[in-house]
Amino acid sequence: MILEQKKNAFVALGDFIRQFATEDFEYNNDVLKNEEFFSNFAMIIEQAQNHNGWFTKDQVVFALNSWSNALTQTNLNQWLSNYNLNVEPLKTVGLILAGNIPMVGFHDVISVLISGNKALIKTSSNDQLIIPFLLKYLVAVEPEFESRIGFTKQGFENFDAVIATGSNNTARYFEYYFGKVPNIIRKNRNSVAVLTGNESKEELQALGRDIFTFYGLGCRSISKLFVPTDYNFTAFFEAMYEYSEVIKYERYANNYDYNKAVYLMSNFKILDNGFLTIREDTSYASPISSVFYEFYDNENQLMKKLENDHEKIQCVVSNLPIENKIAFGETQNPQLWDYADGIDTMKFLLSL
């Protein structure tokens, strides 16, 4: 396949997804194959929550909106302009996808296909509906993709490379089983915000999106705050109030009640606003409905700590001059060229 074929197919996919980028789906007569796929995908979105209770409609729609913004001609051109795509490796790449948030493994899938390789996909048990359906649409738009997409529910056979995403525990197994082939193996990572106390109300409200989107389940969700020693959390909690509706979702509320009870029984000192608890802790990974914080008194020492812990950190949000920092409110809207763990997936795939 030539590159233009692939780009055109993914632009068409972006146009299809864009119809579902708001809670009120909007049928577009100009979208290819729409009569065949529109109603069925609307049902898939409804079924997703029955399959995984964390995949509420608003969270799935948020993910679809992010992908509709990413899959445009302009973004595809900018992303792919950095690579030589004249030769297709046509290697079979096993993909073990995570399922903590909707479509979390989709970037790996499209990277394999656009790089001119074949994707052998093992979906997560928590996310088995959306990605397979969208790939079915992609094949309908560009039939040459059909021979390059496969699924497996068991192990991999006849593969040339692997991209696997899991926990620190599963990563050990991945390294054992796939260590003899080219691989990218991803482990647990968390995201942090470095505050100075000078953030505006709007910036703190945007930080709330980074915390509450996907209920804090993503590696790009802010789970830890670094704050100055004399930091006053009043403005932070006032800004978080915009997201108070989250407590109305039963699964989130159950986690909030449980984790708060554990903290209180353990005599942890916490701050609580009725739907979010924060407590001082040096760890990066906080439970659902909770965010950890840690004080700092020297910015340079903090920068060294972040650098030393870079393998534990996915994103850093701040107004300070931190390398590769992300703006408040933007952690859940990565660009096509924003690679997980800072590893250039396309470069890896094109080297096979």
SERO-4910 file (N, C-alpha, C, O; in steps of 0.05 Angstrom, whole numbers):
BEGIN
 pado doro    nc1    nc2    nc3   cac1   cac2   cac3    cc1    cc2    cc3    oc1    oc2    oc3
  Met    A     17    -24      0      0      0      0     17     25      0     39     26     13
  Ile    A      8     45    -14     23     70    -14     14     87     10     -8     83     21
  Leu    A     30    106     18     25    121     42     -2    136     40    -17    138     59
  Glu    A     -7    148     16    -31    164     13    -56    147     18    -76    157     29
  Gln    A    -56    122      9    -78    104     14    -84    102     44   -106    105     53
  Lys    A    -63     97     59    -66     94     88    -75    119    101    -93    119    118
  Lys    A    -63    142     94    -71    167    106   -100    173    100   -115    182    117
  Asn    A   -109    169     75   -136    175     67   -156    157     83   -177    166     91
  Ala    A   -148    132     88   -165    114    103   -168    124    132   -190    123    143
  Phe    A   -146    133    144   -148    142    172   -162    170    174   -174    175    194
  Val    A   -160    186    154   -176    211    153   -205    204    152   -222    216    166
  Ala    A   -212    184    136   -240    176    134   -250    165    161   -272    169    170
  Leu    A   -232    150    175   -239    139    201   -243    162    221   -262    162    237
  Gly    A   -226    183    219   -230    206    236   -257    220    231   -270    229    250
  Asp    A   -264    222    206   -290    234    199   -313    217    210   -333    228    220
  Phe    A   -310    191    209   -331    173    221   -333    177    251   -355    180    262
  Ile    A   -310    177    265   -310    180    294   -321    207    302   -333    209    323
  Arg    A   -316    227    286   -324    255    293   -354    257    298   -363    275    312
  Gln    A   -370    239    286   -399    240    290   -407    232    319   -429    238    328
  Phe    A   -388    220    333   -393    210    360   -377    225    381   -372    215    403
  Ala    A   -367    249    373   -349    264    391   -364    282    410   -352    296    426
  Thr    A   -391    281    409   -407    295    429   -429    276    438   -434    256    425
  Glu    A   -441    282    461   -461    263    473   -485    259    454   -497    238    453
  Asp    A   -492    280    438   -513    277    418   -500    271    392   -490    289    378
  Phe    A   -501    246    384   -488    237    359   -501    251    335   -525    255    335
  Glu    A   -484    258    316   -493    273    293   -486    259    267   -463    256    260
  Tyr    A   -506    249    253   -503    234    229   -494    253    207   -506    275    203
  Asn    A   -473    246    192   -462    262    170   -464    246    144   -452    226    141
  Asn    A   -480    257    126   -485    243    101   -460    239     84   -459    222     67
  Asp    A   -440    256     89   -415    255     72   -395    234     82   -375    229     68
  Val    A   -400    221    104   -382    202    115   -385    175    100   -407    165     96
  Leu    A   -362    164     92   -362    139     77   -374    116     93   -369    114    117
  Lys    A   -389     99     80   -400     74     92   -418     79    116   -421     62    133
  Asn    A   -429    103    118   -443    111    142   -469     95    147   -475     88    170
  Glu    A   -484     89    126   -509     74    129   -503     47    141   -520     37    156
  Glu    A   -481     36    135   -474      9    144   -464      9    173   -467    -11    187
  Phe    A   -451     31    181   -436     30    207   -446     49    229   -441     43    252
  Phe    A   -460     70    222   -467     91    242   -483     79    265   -475     81    288
  Ser    A   -506     67    259   -524     57    280   -510     35    296   -514     33    321
  Asn    A   -495     18    283   -481     -3    297   -461      7    317   -457     -4    339
  Phe    A   -446     28    309   -426     39    328   -440     53    351   -430     52    374
  Ala    A   -462     66    347   -477     78    369   -485     56    389   -484     61    413
  Met    A   -492     33    379   -499     11    397   -474      1    412   -475     -6    435
  Ile    A   -452      0    398   -426     -9    410   -419      9    434   -411      0    455
  Ile    A   -423     35    430   -417     54    452   -435     49    476   -426     50    499
  Glu    A   -460     43    471   -479     36    493   -471     10    507   -472      8    531
  Gln    A   -462     -9    491   -455    -35    501   -429    -34    517   -424    -51    535
  Ala    A   -412    -15    511   -385    -13    523   -388    -11    554   -372    -23    568
  Gln    A   -407      4    564   -410      7    592   -420    -19    605   -412    -25    628
  Asn    A   -437    -34    591   -446    -59    602   -422    -79    604   -421    -96    622
  His    A   -404    -76    585   -380    -93    585   -360    -85    606   -347   -102    618
  Asn    A   -357    -59    610   -338    -48    629   -351    -24    642   -354     -3    629
  Gly    A   -359    -26    667   -374     -5    680   -360     22    681   -374     43    685
  Trp    A   -333     23    678   -319     49    678   -321     63    652   -316     87    650
  Phe    A   -330     49    631   -332     61    604   -359     74    601   -375     66    583
  Thr    A   -365     94    617   -390    108    614   -391    123    588   -370    128    575
  Lys    A   -415    130    579   -417    143    553   -401    168    551   -388    173    531
  Asp    A   -401    185    572   -386    210    571   -356    205    569   -342    221    556
  Gln    A   -346    184    582   -317    178    580   -310    167    553   -289    174    542
  Val    A   -327    150    541   -322    140    514   -323    162    494   -306    164    476
  Val    A   -342    180    497   -345    203    479   -320    221    481   -311    231    461
  Phe    A   -310    225    505   -286    241    509   -263    228    493   -248    243    479
  Ala    A   -259    202    495   -238    189    480   -242    191    450   -223    196    435
  Leu    A   -267    188    441   -272    190    412   -268    219    402   -258    223    380
  Asn    A   -274    239    419   -269    266    411   -239    271    408   -231    285    389
  Ser    A   -224    261    426   -195    264    424   -184    251    398   -167    263    385
  Trp    A   -194    227    392   -185    214    367   -195    228    342   -181    228    321
  Ser    A   -219    239    343   -229    254    319   -212    278    314   -208    286    291
  Asn    A   -202    291    335   -184    314    332   -157    306    322   -144    321    307
  Ala    A   -148    282    329   -122    273    321   -121    263    292   -102    269    278
  Leu    A   -141    249    283   -141    237    257   -151    256    236   -173    253    224
  Thr    A   -135    276    230   -140    295    209   -117    294    189    -95    285    196
  Gln    A   -122    304    165   -100    305    145    -76    320    155    -53    312    151
  Thr    A    -82    343    168    -60    360    177    -43    346    198    -19    346    197
  Asn    A    -56    334    218    -41    320    239    -26    295    229     -4    290    237
  Leu    A    -39    280    211    -25    257    200     -1    266    184     20    253    186
  Asn    A     -3    287    168     20    297    153     42    306    171     65    299    167
  Gln    A     35    320    193     56    330    211     70    307    225     94    307    228
  Trp    A     54    288    234     65    264    248     84    248    230    106    242    238
  Leu    A     75    242    206     90    224    189    112    237    173    128    223    161
  Ser    A    113    264    173    134    278    158    162    272    169    182    277    155
  Asn    A    164    262    193    190    257    206    201    229    198    223    223    208
  Tyr    A    187    214    182    196    186    177    197    180    147    183    193    131
  Asn    A    214    161    140    216    151    113    197    127    111    203    106    122
  Leu    A    175    131     97    154    110     95    152     99     67    131     88     59
  Asn    A    174    100     52    173     91     25    174     60     23    164     49      4
  Val    A    186     47     43    188     18     43    172      7     67    174     17     89
  Glu    A    155    -13     61    139    -25     82    153    -50     93    160    -68     78
  Pro    A    158    -51    119    171    -74    131    155   -100    129    165   -122    125
  Leu    A    128    -97    131    109   -119    129    116   -142    149    114   -165    142
  Lys    A    124   -134    173    129   -153    194    103   -155    211     87   -137    213
  Thr    A    100   -178    224     77   -182    241     84   -174    269    102   -184    282
  Val    A     69   -154    280     74   -143    306     52   -151    325     29   -144    321
  Gly    A     59   -166    346     39   -173    366     34   -149    384     53   -137    394
  Leu    A      9   -143    388      1   -121    405    -16   -131    428    -37   -142    425
  Ile    A     -6   -127    452    -21   -134    477    -31   -107    488    -15    -91    498
  Leu    A    -57   -102    486    -68    -76    492    -77    -75    521    -87    -95    532
  Ala    A    -74    -52    533    -86    -47    559   -116    -41    556   -125    -37    534
  Gly    A   -130    -40    579   -158    -34    577   -168    -16    600   -191    -17    607
  Asn    A   -150     -1    611   -157     16    634   -175     40    626   -192     48    642
  Ile    A   -171     50    602   -189     72    592   -196     65    563   -182     49    550
  Pro    A   -218     77    553   -227     70    526   -206     75    505   -194     97    503
  Met    A   -201     55    488   -183     58    464   -154     64    471   -140     75    455
  Val    A   -146     56    495   -119     64    504    -97     52    486    -75     64    484
  Gly    A   -102     30    473    -82     18    455    -84     25    426    -69     14    410
  Phe    A   -102     43    419   -107     49    391    -83     62    377    -79     57    353
  His    A    -68     77    391    -44     90    379    -25     69    369    -13     72    347
  Asp    A    -21     48    385     -3     26    376    -14     13    351      2      6    333
  Val    A    -40      9    349    -52     -4    326    -48     12    301    -39      2    280
  Ile    A    -54     38    302    -52     54    278    -22     58    270    -16     60    247
  Ser    A     -5     58    290     24     61    284     34     37    268     49     40    249
  Val    A     25     13    277     33    -11    262     23    -11    234     38    -17    215
  Leu    A     -2     -3    230    -14     -4    203     -2     18    185      4     12    162
  Ile    A      2     42    195     13     63    179     42     59    172     52     67    151
  Ser    A     56     45    190     85     40    185     89     18    164    111     13    156
  Gly    A     67      5    155     69    -16    135     74    -43    146     87    -60    133
  Asn    A     65    -48    171     68    -74    184     40    -86    188     20    -74    182
  Lys    A     40   -110    198     15   -125    203     10   -126    234     29   -131    249
  Ala    A    -14   -121    242    -21   -120    270    -35   -146    278    -56   -154    267
  Leu    A    -24   -160    298    -36   -183    310    -44   -175    338    -26   -172    355
  Ile    A    -69   -172    343    -79   -157    366    -91   -175    387   -108   -192    381
  Lys    A    -83   -171    412    -96   -184    435   -108   -161    451    -94   -147    465
  Thr    A   -134   -158    449   -148   -137    464   -149   -143    494   -148   -167    501
  Ser    A   -152   -123    510   -157   -127    538   -185   -138    542   -203   -131    527
  Ser    A   -189   -154    562   -216   -163    569   -234   -140    577   -259   -143    576
  Asn    A   -223   -118    584   -238    -94    592   -246    -76    569   -261    -57    572
  Asp    A   -235    -81    545   -239    -63    522   -239    -80    497   -220    -78    481
  Gln    A   -260    -95    492   -261   -114    470   -280   -106    447   -282   -120    428
  Leu    A   -293    -82    450   -314    -76    431   -306    -53    412   -310    -55    387
  Ile    A   -295    -31    422   -292     -7    406   -271     -9    385   -276     -4    362
  Ile    A   -247    -17    392   -225    -19    373   -231    -39    351   -227    -32    327
  Pro    A   -240    -63    357   -246    -82    335   -267    -71    315   -265    -75    291
  Phe    A   -287    -56    326   -307    -45    308   -296    -24    290   -301    -23    266
  Leu    A   -279     -6    301   -267     15    285   -248      4    264   -246     15    242
  Leu    A   -235    -18    270   -218    -31    250   -235    -44    228   -226    -45    205
  Lys    A   -258    -54    235   -276    -64    215   -285    -42    196   -287    -46    172
  Tyr    A   -290    -19    207   -297      4    190   -273     11    172   -276     17    149
  Leu    A   -249     12    184   -225     18    168   -222      0    145   -215      8    123
  Val    A   -226    -26    149   -224    -46    127   -245    -41    106   -240    -44     82
  Ala    A   -269    -33    114   -290    -27     95   -283     -3     77   -289     -3     54
  Val    A   -269     16     89   -260     40     74   -236     33     56   -234     42     33
  Glu    A   -217     17     67   -193      9     52   -189    -21     55   -176    -29     74
  Pro    A   -200    -37     37   -199    -66     39   -171    -78     41   -168   -100     51
  Glu    A   -150    -64     31   -124    -75     32   -113    -78     61    -93    -92     66
  Phe    A   -126    -65     80   -119    -69    108   -127    -96    119   -116   -105    139
  Glu    A   -146   -109    106   -157   -133    117   -136   -155    123   -137   -167    144
  Ser    A   -118   -158    104    -97   -179    108    -76   -170    128    -58   -186    134
  Arg    A    -77   -146    138    -57   -135    156    -67   -133    185    -53   -122    202
  Ile    A    -92   -142    190   -104   -140    216   -113   -168    225   -128   -181    211
  Gly    A   -104   -176    248   -113   -202    259   -117   -199    289   -106   -181    302
  Phe    A   -133   -217    300   -138   -217    329   -132   -245    341   -135   -265    327
  Thr    A   -124   -245    366   -119   -270    379   -129   -268    408   -126   -247    421
  Lys    A   -141   -289    418   -149   -290    446   -130   -306    463   -131   -305    488
  Gln    A   -112   -320    450    -93   -336    465    -65   -324    462    -62   -300    462
  Gly    A    -45   -341    458    -18   -331    454    -12   -323    425    -30   -327    408
  Phe    A     12   -313    420     20   -305    394     35   -328    380     50   -342    393
  Glu    A     31   -330    354     47   -348    338     55   -333    312     40   -317    302
  Asn    A     79   -340    303     89   -329    277     88   -298    278     75   -285    262
  Phe    A    103   -287    297    105   -258    300    134   -250    299    152   -265    306
  Asp    A    139   -225    292    166   -214    289    174   -195    311    198   -190    315
  Ala    A    154   -182    324    160   -162    344    135   -160    362    114   -170    355
  Val    A    139   -147    385    117   -145    404    117   -117    416    138   -106    423
  Ile    A     93   -106    420     89    -82    436     68    -90    457     46    -96    450
  Ala    A     76    -90    482     59   -100    504     57    -79    526     77    -67    534
  Thr    A     33    -75    535     28    -56    557     14    -70    580     -5    -84    577
  Gly    A     25    -66    604     14    -78    627     25    -66    653     35    -44    653
  Ser    A     22    -81    674     32    -71    700     62    -79    703     73    -92    686
  Asn    A     74    -70    725    101    -77    731    104   -107    734    125   -119    727
  Asn    A     83   -120    745     84   -149    748     82   -164    721     98   -182    716
  Thr    A     63   -156    704     60   -170    678     84   -164    660     91   -180    643
  Ala    A     97   -141    664    120   -135    648    142   -156    651    157   -161    631
  Arg    A    145   -167    674    165   -188    678    159   -212    661    177   -225    650
  Tyr    A    134   -219    659    126   -242    642    130   -235    613    140   -252    597
  Phe    A    123   -211    605    127   -202    577    156   -204    570    163   -214    548
  Glu    A    174   -195    588    202   -195    582    213   -224    580    231   -229    564
  Tyr    A    201   -242    595    209   -270    594    201   -283    567    216   -296    554
  Tyr    A    175   -278    560    165   -291    536    173   -278    510    176   -291    490
  Phe    A    177   -252    510    182   -237    486    210   -225    484    215   -209    466
  Gly    A    227   -232    503    253   -219    504    271   -225    480    291   -211    476
  Lys    A    265   -246    465    282   -254    443    275   -241    416    288   -244    396
  Val    A    253   -225    416    245   -211    392    245   -181    398    244   -173    421
  Pro    A    248   -164    378    246   -135    382    220   -129    397    199   -139    391
  Asn    A    222   -112    417    198   -107    434    198    -79    446    219    -67    450
  Ile    A    174    -70    452    170    -48    470    152    -58    492    129    -67    487
  Ile    A    161    -58    517    145    -68    539    141    -45    559    160    -34    570
  Arg    A    116    -38    563    109    -15    579    100    -24    607     86    -44    610
  Lys    A    109     -9    627    102    -15    655     84      7    666     75     25    652
  Asn    A     79      6    692     63     26    705     76     53    704    100     56    709
  Arg    A     61     73    697     70    101    699     47    118    709     24    111    706
  Asn    A     54    140    722     34    159    731     42    187    723     65    193    715
  Ser    A     23    206    726     28    233    718     26    252    742     11    246    761
  Val    A     41    273    741     43    291    764     38    320    755     42    327    732
  Ala    A     31    336    774     29    365    770     47    379    791     47    372    814
  Val    A     63    398    781     80    414    798     67    442    801     66    457    781
  Leu    A     58    448    825     45    474    829     63    493    844     81    485    858
  Thr    A     59    519    839     75    540    852     58    556    872     69    570    889
  Gly    A     32    555    870     14    572    886      6    596    871    -11    612    881
  Asn    A     17    601    847      9    624    831     -9    617    808    -14    634    791
  Glu    A    -19    593    807    -37    585    786    -63    600    787    -73    606    809
  Ser    A    -74    606    764   -100    619    763   -123    599    768   -118    575    767
  Lys    A   -146    609    774   -169    592    778   -175    575    753   -181    552    755
  Glu    A   -171    588    730   -176    573    705   -156    550    701   -163    528    692
  Glu    A   -131    555    709   -111    533    707   -117    511    726   -113    487    719
  Leu    A   -125    517    750   -132    496    769   -157    481    761   -158    456    765
  Gln    A   -176    494    749   -200    480    738   -192    462    715   -202    440    713
  Ala    A   -173    471    699   -163    454    677   -148    430    689   -150    408    678
  Leu    A   -134    434    711   -121    412    724   -141    391    733   -135    367    733
  Gly    A   -165    400    740   -186    381    747   -193    362    725   -199    338    730
  Arg    A   -192    371    700   -196    353    677   -175    331    677   -180    308    671
  Asp    A   -150    340    683   -128    320    683   -131    300    705   -122    277    703
  Ile    A   -145    307    726   -149    289    749   -173    271    745   -171    247    750
  Phe    A   -195    282    737   -221    267    737   -228    254    711   -244    235    712
  Thr    A   -217    262    689   -223    248    664   -215    219    666   -194    212    676
  Phe    A   -233    201    657   -229    172    659   -227    164    689   -216    143    695
  Tyr    A   -238    180    706   -239    174    735   -211    169    747   -208    156    768
  Gly    A   -191    180    734   -164    178    744   -151    151    738   -130    144    749
  Leu    A   -162    136    719   -152    109    713   -130    108    692   -117     87    689
  Gly    A   -124    130    679   -104    130    658    -77    137    668    -73    150    689
  Cys    A    -56    129    653    -29    135    660    -23    165    657     -4    176    667
  Arg    A    -41    179    641    -38    207    637    -55    223    657    -56    248    656
  Ser    A    -69    209    675    -85    222    695    -67    231    718    -49    217    727
  Ile    A    -71    256    728    -55    266    749    -62    252    775    -85    253    785
  Ser    A    -42    239    787    -47    224    812    -29    235    835    -31    226    858
  Lys    A    -12    255    828      6    265    848     11    295    844     15    304    821
  Leu    A     11    310    865     17    339    864     43    344    880     47    333    901
  Phe    A     60    361    868     83    372    883     76    401    888     71    416    870
  Val    A     77    408    913     69    435    921     90    448    940    104    433    954
  Pro    A     92    475    940    111    488    958    105    482    987     82    476    994
  Thr    A    124    484   1004    121    477   1032     98    492   1045     85    481   1062
  Asp    A     94    517   1038     73    533   1051     47    534   1034     31    552   1037
  Tyr    A     43    514   1017     20    515    998     -6    514   1013    -10    498   1032
  Asn    A    -25    531   1004    -52    531   1015    -71    518    995    -73    527    972
  Phe    A    -84    497   1003   -101    481    985   -129    493    980   -145    481    966
  Thr    A   -135    515    992   -162    527    989   -169    532    960   -191    524    951
  Ala    A   -152    545    945   -158    551    917   -160    526    901   -176    524    882
  Phe    A   -144    506    907   -145    481    893   -172    468    897   -184    460    877
  Phe    A   -182    466    921   -207    453    926   -231    469    915   -250    458    905
  Glu    A   -228    495    915   -249    512    903   -251    506    873   -273    505    862
  Ala    A   -229    503    860   -228    497    831   -239    469    826   -252    465    805
  Met    A   -234    450    843   -243    423    839   -273    420    841   -284    401    831
  Tyr    A   -286    439    854   -315    437    858   -330    434    832   -352    423    831
  Glu    A   -319    444    811   -331    442    784   -337    413    777   -354    407    760
  Tyr    A   -322    394    789   -324    366    781   -339    349    803   -336    325    803
  Ser    A   -354    363    820   -367    349    842   -388    328    833   -395    310    848
  Glu    A   -398    331    808   -417    312    798   -406    284    796   -421    264    794
  Val    A   -380    281    797   -367    255    794   -377    236    816   -377    211    811
  Ile    A   -383    246    839   -391    229    861   -418    216    856   -425    197    871
  Lys    A   -433    225    837   -459    213    831   -456    187    815   -476    172    813
  Tyr    A   -432    181    806   -428    156    792   -421    135    813   -402    137    828
  Glu    A   -437    114    814   -436     95    836   -409     82    840   -399     80    862
  Arg    A   -396     74    818   -370     61    821   -350     80    833   -334     72    850
  Tyr    A   -350    104    824   -331    124    835   -338    129    865   -320    129    881
  Ala    A   -363    132    871   -371    137    899   -363    115    917   -355    119    940
  Asn    A   -366     90    907   -358     67    924   -328     68    930   -320     62    952
  Asn    A   -312     75    910   -283     77    914   -277    100    934   -259     97    951
  Tyr    A   -291    122    930   -287    145    948   -292    137    977   -276    142    995
  Asp    A   -315    124    982   -323    116   1009   -303     96   1020   -295     98   1044
  Tyr    A   -295     77   1004   -277     56   1014   -249     68   1021   -239     63   1042
  Asn    A   -238     83   1002   -211     94   1007   -211    114   1029   -191    115   1044
  Lys    A   -232    130   1032   -233    149   1054   -234    133   1081   -221    141   1100
  Ala    A   -250    112   1082   -252     96   1106   -225     84   1114   -218     83   1137
  Val    A   -211     74   1093   -184     62   1098   -165     83   1110   -151     78   1129
  Tyr    A   -166    107   1098   -148    128   1108   -155    135   1137   -137    138   1154
  Leu    A   -181    138   1143   -188    145   1170   -181    124   1190   -172    130   1212
  Met    A   -186     99   1183   -180     77   1201   -150     74   1205   -141     64   1226
  Ser    A   -135     82   1186   -105     81   1188    -94    106   1200    -69    109   1202
  Asn    A   -111    124   1208   -103    149   1220    -85    167   1202    -68    182   1211
  Phe    A    -90    164   1176    -77    182   1157    -89    210   1159   -113    213   1162
  Lys    A    -73    230   1157    -83    258   1156    -91    264   1127    -74    263   1109
  Ile    A   -116    270   1123   -126    275   1096   -140    302   1094   -149    312   1115
  Leu    A   -142    312   1070   -160    335   1065   -181    324   1046   -176    308   1028
  Asp    A   -206    333   1050   -229    320   1037   -250    341   1030   -256    359   1046
  Asn    A   -260    340   1006   -281    359    998   -308    345    992   -326    358    981
  Gly    A   -311    320    999   -336    306    994   -336    289    969   -354    273    966
  Phe    A   -316    292    952   -314    274    929   -285    269    920   -280    253    902
  Leu    A   -266    281    934   -238    277    929   -223    279    955   -227    298    970
  Thr    A   -205    260    960   -188    262    984   -159    267    974   -151    256    953
  Ile    A   -144    282    988   -115    284    982   -100    279   1008   -109    287   1030
  Arg    A    -77    267   1006    -61    262   1029    -31    263   1022    -24    258    999
  Glu    A    -15    269   1041     14    270   1036     25    242   1034     21    225   1051
  Asp    A     40    237   1012     51    211   1007     73    213    986     70    229    967
  Thr    A     94    198    989    116    200    970    111    183    945    127    185    926
  Ser    A     90    166    945     85    149    922     73    165    899     64    187    903
  Tyr    A     74    153    875     63    166    852     35    156    845     18    171    835
  Ala    A     29    131    851      4    119    844    -16    121    867    -13    108    887
  Ser    A    -37    137    864    -57    141    884    -82    125    877    -86    120    853
  Pro    A    -99    117    896   -123    103    890   -144    121    876   -141    145    876
  Ile    A   -164    108    864   -186    123    852   -199    141    873   -203    132    896
  Ser    A   -205    165    866   -218    186    883   -198    199    902   -207    214    920
  Ser    A   -173    193    899   -153    205    917   -129    215    900   -122    203    880
  Val    A   -116    236    910    -92    246    898    -71    250    920    -78    260    941
  Phe    A    -47    241    915    -26    246    934    -13    273    930    -14    284    908
  Tyr    A      0    283    951     16    308    948     41    305    963     44    289    982
  Glu    A     61    321    955     87    321    968     98    349    967     96    363    947
  Phe    A    109    358    989    119    386    991    147    387    979    163    368    980
  Tyr    A    154    410    968    181    415    959    189    444    968    172    461    970
  Asp    A    214    448    974    223    475    982    246    485    964    256    507    968
  Asn    A    254    469    944    275    477    926    268    466    898    268    442    894
  Glu    A    264    485    880    256    477    853    278    460    839    271    441    825
  Asn    A    302    467    843    324    452    830    325    423    840    329    405    824
  Gln    A    322    420    866    322    393    877    298    377    867    300    353    862
  Leu    A    275    390    864    251    377    853    256    368    824    248    346    816
  Met    A    269    385    808    275    378    780    292    353    779    288    336    762
  Lys    A    312    351    797    329    328    798    313    303    805    318    281    794
  Lys    A    295    306    824    278    283    832    261    273    809    260    249    804
  Leu    A    249    292    794    233    284    771    250    271    750    241    252    737
  Glu    A    274    281    746    292    268    727    300    240    735    300    222    719
  Asn    A    306    237    761    313    210    771    290    190    769    295    167    766
  Asp    A    266    201    772    242    183    772    228    183    745    205    175    743
  His    A    242    190    724    228    193    698    216    168    688    196    169    673
  Glu    A    226    144    696    214    119    687    188    113    701    174     94    693
  Lys    A    181    128    721    156    125    735    135    145    726    111    142    733
  Ile    A    143    165    711    126    188    704    119    188    675    137    186    657
  Gln    A     94    191    669     85    194    641     83    223    632     94    230    611
  Cys    A     71    240    648     68    268    641     73    286    666     70    278    689
  Val    A     82    310    660     86    330    681     71    355    672     76    366    650
  Val    A     53    365    689     38    390    684     49    411    702     52    407    726
  Ser    A     55    434    691     66    456    708     69    482    692     68    481    667
  Asn    A     72    504    706     79    529    694    109    534    695    120    553    683
  Leu    A    123    517    711    152    520    713    166    511    688    155    495    672
  Pro    A    191    520    683    205    512    658    216    483    660    240    479    662
  Ile    A    198    464    658    205    436    660    205    424    632    186    429    616
  Glu    A    225    409    625    227    397    598    203    379    593    196    363    609
  Asn    A    191    383    569    169    366    559    144    369    577    127    351    577
  Lys    A    142    391    591    118    395    608     93    398    590     95    404    566
  Ile    A     70    393    602     44    395    587     27    417    601     29    421    625
  Ala    A     12    431    585     -5    452    596    -27    440    613    -36    417    609
  Phe    A    -37    456    632    -59    447    649    -83    440    631    -90    455    613
  Gly    A    -95    417    637   -119    409    622   -114    393    597   -133    386    583
  Glu    A    -89    388    590    -83    376    564    -71    348    566    -64    337    545
  Thr    A    -69    336    590    -57    310    591    -72    289    577    -61    269    567
  Gln    A    -98    292    575   -115    271    563   -120    276    533   -137    263    521
  Asn    A   -105    295    522   -108    301    493    -81    299    479    -71    319    468
  Pro    A    -68    276    480    -42    273    467    -44    276    437    -64    269    424
  Gln    A    -23    286    425    -21    287    396    -10    261    385     -1    244    400
  Leu    A    -12    257    359     -3    231    347     27    227    352     36    204    354
  Trp    A     42    249    355     71    247    359     79    247    388    102    248    395
  Asp    A     59    245    406     65    243    435     65    213    442     44    201    446
  Tyr    A     88    202    444     91    173    448     91    166    478    103    179    494
  Ala    A     77    144    484     77    133    511    106    127    520    121    116    505
  Asp    A    112    134    544    138    129    557    161    143    542    184    137    547
  Gly    A    155    161    523    175    175    508    190    158    488    211    166    478
  Ile    A    179    134    482    192    116    462    179    120    435    155    117    433
  Asp    A    195    126    415    185    131    388    176    105    375    192     90    365
  Thr    A    150    100    377    139     75    367    143     72    337    149     50    327
  Met    A    139     93    322    142     92    293    171     85    285    176     69    267
  Lys    A    190     97    298    218     91    293    224     62    298    238     49    282
  Phe    A    214     51    319    217     23    326    205      5    304    217    -14    295
  Leu    A    181     12    295    166     -5    275    180     -4    248    181    -24    234
  Leu    A    190     19    241    203     22    215    231      9    214    242      5    192
  Ser    A    242      3    237    268    -10    238    266    -41    236    287    -54    235
  Leu    A    242    -52    236    239    -81    237    248    -93    210    247   -118    207
***
